[in-house]
Amino acid sequence: MSYRTTRYYGPDDDYKRLLEWAHREYTAIAQSFLELDVIRMTEIFVAPTKPRDGDVRFADGTNWNPGGGRGFYGFYGGAWNKLG
């Protein structure tokens, strides 16, 4: 993502100025998600301790092999399932 936070410079009790700054920050964060063109996942070597439905991980396939060797796995139905 290309978002970089900006610092608020102003008095703490100037709520209008603070609100305008927060609005700009939230808009920049939202825009950075629209510009997302690459997702890079780090290869992991140990099974996650508390997986939840919807988690996606890149297993090394040796130290952590959820069943189908090296690759991308999604967690759903109580198990890791190879994607693709």
Secondary structure as UniProt FT lines:
FT   TURN            12..13
FT   HELIX           15..34
FT   STRAND          43..44
FT   TURN            53..54
FT   STRAND          56..59
FT   STRAND          71..76
FT   TURN            77..78
FT   STRAND          79..82
//
